[in-house]
Amino acid sequence: MIVRGTELASELRRRHLGRSELHACLTRTASSTWVPGATLNEAPSELLMLAALSLADAVARPAAVQAVSPLTRGAPPDTSVSW
């Protein structure tokens, strides 16, 4: 089923899952995500968290940042000095 971010945020709050920052991010988005099952309360909590994190990650990062290679993500900053 397709679930809007606001619906997902309210279900996470109901189950006492996730942080308030995640809930806030999901309520600010107009995006939606896919969750397996006929109704939202049938989905396992683990899958809801994965769906919420992927939706929040897609909302938080602009398209230009998403194009960065996964190998460079998390790399330490370049501290070399060129004279």
TIVEX-43566 format. One record per residue (C-alpha): residue number from 1; residue in one letter; z, x, y. Coordinates in Angstrom, 1 decimal. Example, Ala and Ser with C-alpha at 12.3 -4.5 7.8 and 13.67 -1.06 7.14 Angstrom:
2
<site nr="1" rest="a" pz="7.8" px="12.3" py="-4.5"/>
<site nr="2" rest="s" pz="7.1" px="13.7" py="-1.1"/>
! end
This chain:
83
<site nr="1" rest="m" pz="0.0" px="0.0" py="0.0"/>
<site nr="2" rest="i" pz="-0.6" px="1.1" py="3.6"/>
<site nr="3" rest="v" pz="2.6" px="1.4" py="5.6"/>
<site nr="4" rest="r" pz="3.0" px="1.8" py="9.4"/>
<site nr="5" rest="g" pz="5.3" px="4.5" py="10.7"/>
<site nr="6" rest="t" pz="7.7" px="2.0" py="12.2"/>
<site nr="7" rest="e" pz="8.1" px="0.2" py="8.8"/>
<site nr="8" rest="l" pz="8.6" px="3.5" py="7.1"/>
<site nr="9" rest="a" pz="11.3" px="4.5" py="9.6"/>
<site nr="10" rest="s" pz="13.2" px="1.3" py="9.2"/>
<site nr="11" rest="e" pz="13.1" px="1.6" py="5.4"/>
<site nr="12" rest="l" pz="14.4" px="5.2" py="5.7"/>
<site nr="13" rest="r" pz="17.2" px="4.0" py="7.9"/>
<site nr="14" rest="r" pz="18.1" px="1.2" py="5.5"/>
<site nr="15" rest="r" pz="18.3" px="3.7" py="2.7"/>
<site nr="16" rest="h" pz="20.2" px="6.2" py="4.9"/>
<site nr="17" rest="l" pz="17.5" px="8.9" py="4.3"/>
<site nr="18" rest="g" pz="16.2" px="11.4" py="6.8"/>
<site nr="19" rest="r" pz="17.4" px="12.5" py="10.2"/>
<site nr="20" rest="s" pz="17.3" px="10.6" py="13.4"/>
<site nr="21" rest="e" pz="14.6" px="12.9" py="14.7"/>
<site nr="22" rest="l" pz="12.3" px="11.9" py="11.8"/>
<site nr="23" rest="h" pz="13.0" px="8.2" py="12.4"/>
<site nr="24" rest="a" pz="12.2" px="8.6" py="16.1"/>
<site nr="25" rest="c" pz="9.0" px="10.4" py="15.4"/>
<site nr="26" rest="l" pz="7.9" px="7.7" py="13.0"/>
<site nr="27" rest="t" pz="8.7" px="4.9" py="15.4"/>
<site nr="28" rest="r" pz="6.7" px="6.5" py="18.2"/>
<site nr="29" rest="t" pz="3.5" px="6.7" py="16.2"/>
<site nr="30" rest="a" pz="0.8" px="4.1" py="15.6"/>
<site nr="31" rest="s" pz="-0.3" px="5.9" py="12.5"/>
<site nr="32" rest="s" pz="0.1" px="4.7" py="8.9"/>
<site nr="33" rest="t" pz="0.3" px="6.3" py="5.5"/>
<site nr="34" rest="w" pz="-0.2" px="5.3" py="1.9"/>
<site nr="35" rest="v" pz="2.8" px="4.7" py="-0.4"/>
<site nr="36" rest="p" pz="2.5" px="3.6" py="-4.0"/>
<site nr="37" rest="g" pz="3.8" px="0.2" py="-5.0"/>
<site nr="38" rest="a" pz="3.4" px="-3.5" py="-4.1"/>
<site nr="39" rest="t" pz="6.3" px="-3.5" py="-1.7"/>
<site nr="40" rest="l" pz="8.1" px="-0.9" py="0.2"/>
<site nr="41" rest="n" pz="11.5" px="-1.4" py="-1.4"/>
<site nr="42" rest="e" pz="9.9" px="-0.6" py="-4.8"/>
<site nr="43" rest="a" pz="8.9" px="2.9" py="-3.9"/>
<site nr="44" rest="p" pz="11.2" px="5.8" py="-4.9"/>
<site nr="45" rest="s" pz="13.2" px="7.4" py="-2.1"/>
<site nr="46" rest="e" pz="11.6" px="10.8" py="-2.9"/>
<site nr="47" rest="l" pz="8.1" px="9.4" py="-2.3"/>
<site nr="48" rest="l" pz="9.1" px="7.7" py="0.9"/>
<site nr="49" rest="m" pz="10.5" px="11.0" py="2.2"/>
<site nr="50" rest="l" pz="7.3" px="12.8" py="1.3"/>
<site nr="51" rest="a" pz="5.2" px="10.1" py="3.0"/>
<site nr="52" rest="a" pz="7.5" px="10.2" py="6.1"/>
<site nr="53" rest="l" pz="7.4" px="14.0" py="6.3"/>
<site nr="54" rest="s" pz="3.6" px="14.2" py="6.0"/>
<site nr="55" rest="l" pz="3.1" px="11.4" py="8.5"/>
<site nr="56" rest="a" pz="5.5" px="13.1" py="11.0"/>
<site nr="57" rest="d" pz="3.9" px="16.5" py="10.5"/>
<site nr="58" rest="a" pz="0.4" px="15.0" py="11.2"/>
<site nr="59" rest="v" pz="1.8" px="13.3" py="14.3"/>
<site nr="60" rest="a" pz="3.7" px="16.3" py="15.6"/>
<site nr="61" rest="r" pz="0.9" px="18.8" py="15.4"/>
<site nr="62" rest="p" pz="-2.3" px="18.5" py="17.5"/>
<site nr="63" rest="a" pz="-5.7" px="18.8" py="15.8"/>
<site nr="64" rest="a" pz="-6.2" px="22.3" py="17.1"/>
<site nr="65" rest="v" pz="-3.0" px="23.6" py="15.4"/>
<site nr="66" rest="q" pz="-3.9" px="21.9" py="12.1"/>
<site nr="67" rest="a" pz="-7.0" px="24.1" py="11.9"/>
<site nr="68" rest="v" pz="-4.9" px="27.2" py="11.7"/>
<site nr="69" rest="s" pz="-4.9" px="28.9" py="8.3"/>
<site nr="70" rest="p" pz="-1.9" px="28.2" py="6.1"/>
<site nr="71" rest="l" pz="-1.5" px="31.9" py="5.6"/>
<site nr="72" rest="t" pz="-0.7" px="32.4" py="9.3"/>
<site nr="73" rest="r" pz="1.8" px="29.6" py="9.5"/>
<site nr="74" rest="g" pz="5.3" px="31.2" py="9.5"/>
<site nr="75" rest="a" pz="4.1" px="34.7" py="10.1"/>
<site nr="76" rest="p" pz="6.4" px="36.8" py="12.3"/>
<site nr="77" rest="p" pz="5.3" px="37.2" py="15.9"/>
<site nr="78" rest="d" pz="3.1" px="40.2" py="16.7"/>
<site nr="79" rest="t" pz="5.4" px="42.8" py="18.2"/>
<site nr="80" rest="s" pz="2.9" px="45.6" py="18.5"/>
<site nr="81" rest="v" pz="2.5" px="47.1" py="22.0"/>
<site nr="82" rest="s" pz="-0.9" px="48.3" py="23.0"/>
<site nr="83" rest="w" pz="-1.0" px="50.8" py="25.8"/>
! end
